[in-house]
Amino acid sequence: MNAQIAQPDPDVHAAATERLAGLATPAGALGRLGELGVWVAATQGQCPPAPLDDVRLVIFAGDHGVAQHGVSAYPPAITGAMVRTFVAGKAGVTALAGVHGVHVRVLDLGVDDDLEGVPDEVRAHKVRRGSGAIHLEDALTPEETEQALAAGRAVADEEIDAGAQLLLSGDMGIGNTTPAAAMVAAALGLPAAEVTGRGTGVDGAALAHKTEVVQQALDRAGARLEDPVETLTAVASADLAATVGYLLRAAERGVPVLLDGLMSVACALTAERIAPGAVAWFAAGHRSTEPAQSLALEKLGLVPLLDLDLRLGEGSGAVAAVPVVRSAAALLRDVALLADLMPPE
């Protein structure tokens, strides 16, 4: 299904590492910014790296059957309302994207609403209205899973062909931390109690119930969770499967991705299960408050750039981290080399 995942250019990585060591800064003074600049150069295949002028976020929206079963502090109707808010440019992430020059696109993969009056292109890749309640039934049919994966891949192609130098993935869907936690549990072989978090803010009995729902989903899916694509069918959703396709295609085409919170990272972990080596093209924008995200990041070997206690979703943490990535590239590109400053002996 997937092309061989080539790794970021090792020769450029070596050249960028050498350049970093030669900058007119104390050794190691740039810390993780220096390492990030080297990664940007290697993913671009050039040193020094080019400015990141074209950064694009795609928000994959969908509803989740579990949202009807007490796992969220908010009603499912919020999903459709938020899609309209993205289109209007009035959401949290669009405020951040506006100030940081990030292009935002929102797509309805599985919103349980016809979204009348929303531009046709938002609904162009819709797979179904709402995904199945994963503790009781599969999220998708196998055919819908393939459709969603293909949609995500196609969207990545469209954004890359339009000039994207850095892609971001975002999410919108009430209840989506429940399937995302199940995806992480499936990948890591963990029980629900270790991966389930508060999501939109559930507490006490509601958190215990949510944990029980995740465990029921894992138990129902059983051995099918050993296969990453079957995991998507059993316990994910249309929007999450599309995000996996988007991340896979970016890695195949050698375009770096800045990940967001739990949903984004759960999908990155699944993409790595499908195509080992994909993670080399991913960086973690931020650490969310969800325990499953930290577990998945640790498995992927990724250290988040920001840790601001964010749990908004939407791609907001990734967008907030874009200036850090741009800063890293600028330092590696524009700081003088010590050798150029020192007069010859």
N, C-alpha and C positions, 0 to 999 in steps of 0.2 A: 504493500500500500504506500509506503514512504520511500522516497529516495534516500540514498546514503547521506547521512548528515556530515558534511565536511566541517572541520573545526576552523575557528578564526585563524588567520594567517600566522603560522609560527615564526616565520622570518620577520614579519612586521612586529610581532610581539617582542621578539628579541631586540630589534632595532629600537622600539619604543622604550623598552626597559633600559637599554643603554643610554638613550637620550635623557630619560628621567634621571639617571645617575649623574649625567653631565650637566644638568641645569644649574644655574647660579643660585642655588638654594642649599642649605645644609642637608647633609645626607639624611634621608628619611623624613625630612621636615614636612613634606606634602602628605604623608600618611596614606590613608585610603584614597584620597583624591588622586594621588600619583598612580596608584594601582588601577583606579577607575579609568584614568586617562590612557593607560597602556591598553586596557580592555577595549576602549572605544577605538583606538588606532588599529588594533588587531582585527576588530569586526569590520572596520572600513577597508582594511587591506592597504592602509597608507600611513606613513609617519613623516611629519607630524599629522595629526588627525584634522579633518576638515571641520569647520563650524557646523553645529547641528541646527540648521535653519528650518528643516522640514520635519516636524515631529507630529505624529498623528495618533490620536486615541480613538479606539472603537469600543463603544459600550454595547454589550450583548444583553438584551433584556428578555426576561421570560418569567412566567409564573410557575409555581411549584405546588403540587397537590397537597404536600404536607402543611402548607400554610393554612389549610382549612382544619387542621388538627392541633391547634394550640401550641405551635412551636415559635411563634413570633409575637412581638408586642404590637404589631401593626396589621391592619386588614389587607388582603390581597389587592383590593382596589387601588392601593397606593401605587402599584407597579405601573399601571396605565397612566395614572396621573403624573407620575415622574417622567415617563417617556415624553409626554406633552411638555413638561417643564424643561427637559433637555432641548427639545426642538425650539422652544421659546428662548433658550439661552439664559435661563434664570435659575439653574441648579447650582449646588455647591461646586461641582467640578467645572461647570462652564465659567464660573467666576474665576477660578484658578487658571483655567486654560486661556481665558482672555488676557490675563495679565502676563502669562508666560509664553504666549504665541504658539499654543498647541491647537491643532485642528481637531474638532470633535465630531464624531459620527455616531449616531445611535441607531441600532437595528432591533426590530422586534422578531425574535426567533420563536417565542412561545408565550407571549402575553395573552392572558385570558380576557381579551377585549378585542373588538374589531378595529379600534382606534380610528374611527371615522373622522375625516378631516385632517389627519396626520399625513404628511407627504408620502406618496406611493413608495418612494425609495426606502423609507423606514421599514415598510412591510414586505419588501421585495423577497426576503429570504425566510419568511415565516414558515415554520415546520408544523406547528399545531397550536391550539389554544390550551395553554397550561400543560404541564407534565404530570405524570401519574404520581399518586401519593406513595412514596417509595417504601414505606413500611408495610403497605398492603398489596402493591402491584409494581410492575416495572415502570420506570419513568418514561420510557420510549419503546417503540418497536425497533427491531434491528434495522429496518429500512429507514426509520426516522433518524436513528443514530447516524447512519451513513449520510443521510441528507444534511443533517446538521454539521457533521464534519466537513462535508464538501462545501457547504455554505461558508464556513469559517475560512477554509482554504481560499475560496474564491475572493472573499473580502480582503484577505491579506494580499493576494495578487493585485487587486484593484488599488489598494493603498500604496503598495510598493511601486507599481507601474506609474502612479501619480507623483512619485518622487520621494516617498517617505525614507528618511535616513534612520529614524528611530520610531518603533511602534510601541504603543501602550495598550494594555487591555483593561477594560472596565466592565462593571456588571451592574445590573439593576433587576431585582426580583425579590419581593417579600418572601421570606422563608428560605432563601438560597444558601444560608450558612449550614442548613441541615444536610442537603445533598453534598455540599462541598466537604463537610466534615466526614461524611460517609466515604467519599472518594479518597480522602487522605487515609482514613482507617483501612480501606481496602489495599492501598498501596503499601502501607507500613505494617499491616498485620496487627493492628491495635484494636482494643475494644472501644466502644463508644465513650466510656467514661473518661478516656484519656484525650479525646479529640473534640468533645462537644463544648462549645462556648456559649456566651450570652447573646450573641447576634445583635439584634436591635435593642437588647436590654432586658431580656427575661431573667428572672431570678427565682430562687427558692423552689417551690413546687413546679413552676413552669420549666425551669432548667432541668429538673429531674425528669419531667415528662419528655422534654426534648431529647435528653440522653437516651431514654427508653425507646423513643421513636427511631433514633439512629441505630441503636442496637438491633431492633426488630428488622430494620432494613438490611443490615449486614447479615443477620441470621437467615433472612428470607432468601437473599442472593446466594449465600453459601459459597461453594467452590467456584462459581462463575466469576467471583471477584479476583481470581488469579489471572484472568485475562483483562487487559486494560480497556479494550473496546466493549467487551461484555459488561464491564463495570459501568461504563457510560449508559448502556441500555438499562441496566438494572437499577442504579441508584443516583444517576445524575439528572440531566434535563437537557432540553434542546439548546438553551443558551450556553450552558456549560460545555456541552459537546462541541458546539460551534467555536467556543473559545479555544478548545484543544486543537481543532483544525487550524485555526488562525495562528496559534503558536507554532504548530508543526510546520506550516508553510513558511513562516518567517525564518525559522531555523534552516529549512531546506534551501531557501534563497539567500541565506547569509545576511539577513537584516536583523540587527539587535532589537531586543524587546526589553522594556522596563516594566516589570511586574507590579501589580497593585497589592491588594489584600488577600484574604483567604481564598476567594473564588479564583482569582488569577493564579495564585500559587498552587492551589489544588489542581488546576488545569495544566500548569507547567509540570507538575509532578507526574500527571497522567501522560502528558506528551513525552516526557522522558522515558516512561514505561514503554510507550509505543515505539519510540525511536531514540534509543540510547545515544547520548551525545548532544541532544538538542539543548540541554541546559547550558552549554558553553556560550550560547547566544542570548542568555537571559541574565538580567541583573534585577535585584530586588529593590523596589522603590522605598518601601517602608515596612515596619513591623506593625501589624494590627494587634488588637487586643485578643484575638481568637487563638486559643492554644494550638489548634490544628495547623494554623499558618506557621507558627514557630517550628513545629515538628517537621513540617514539609520543607521549610527553608533549610533546616539542619540536614535533612536527608539529601537535599540538592546541593549542599555546600555553599549556599548563598547567605551573605550577611547584608541585611537591609541598610540602606543609606540613611533613612530617617526613622526615628522612634518617637512619635508625637501622640501616642494613645489614640490614633485615628481609628474609627470604625464606620466611617460614612459609606465606604464603597465607592461606586461610580467610576473608579479610576483616579480618585482624588489624591491618594497618597503617591501614586506614580507621577501625576502631574506636578505635585508639590516638590518632587525630587528632580524634576527636569533641570532646574537651574544648577543643581549640584553636578549633574552629568555634563552640562555645558561648561561649567567652571573647570572641571577636570580636563576636558579637551582643550580649553583655552590655555591652561597652565602648561600643558605639554607642548602646545603649539607656539605660544607667544613669549614665554620666559627665555631670556638669553641663556646661551650656553656659557659655562664658566671658562671654557677654553678660549672663547671669543673675547672675554673681558680681560684675561690675564695677558700681559705683554710677554713676548717670547723671552726666554732666558738669554 
